[in-house]
């Protein structure tokens, strides 16, 4: 299995981008490991290409069933957050690489068909040619080009201009302090007029629908700051899906991740994950 282990991290990064779930990505990689173990290696010329094909197609199968489950999901469905400073999703050295794994982009990818998503991820995140994609997904090269064009059109609906990394970190640190301290003036300075907040509580906690506009999001965040347990919360920042985010813990338990998206020096989008099932992978990373 030495050859497989050399590719495991890359395969996990591919599966996660396709599925938006670290748990499901781990399952897909394990399925690929079993297939690799049973395969006749003499018939495999390029292990990386073979494994990429296997994982991509395993994920396509999972995406079809996942879409049905997510349509029945109670409340807002958000991707499972991953801490990325240690390279869990591969190199994220450029703004484009970081944007491709952001929670906002992963949400937009949910609007693509499974094969559109696969073509987009393989082309944009893994620099695969249309010839390679055609072989992986068993489609014509011309169809691969069409699918990529449609996917890019879908994702071009939102344009943001985030500040540099150090400025992002400063803004998220200020935002975290303002939330925990109930600082209305501080939050008002940071929120864009058209800010939108989504919360994934698995149907048991958190707002079940998007909250839009500065006044409503401000009231929502101030309400969170008055929660009886807020005095017990230890708030820190970390890189989540390529961008600075706030981690909220009570004792050693990760209870929430707040991931803002920035346009200039204002927060335009806010993703709040409090569903404990969605926090499991990130919690294990923190141990």
Order of alpha helices (4+ residues) and beta strands (2+ residues): alpha-alpha-alpha-alpha-alpha-alpha-alpha-alpha-alpha-alpha-beta-beta-alpha-beta-beta-beta-beta-alpha
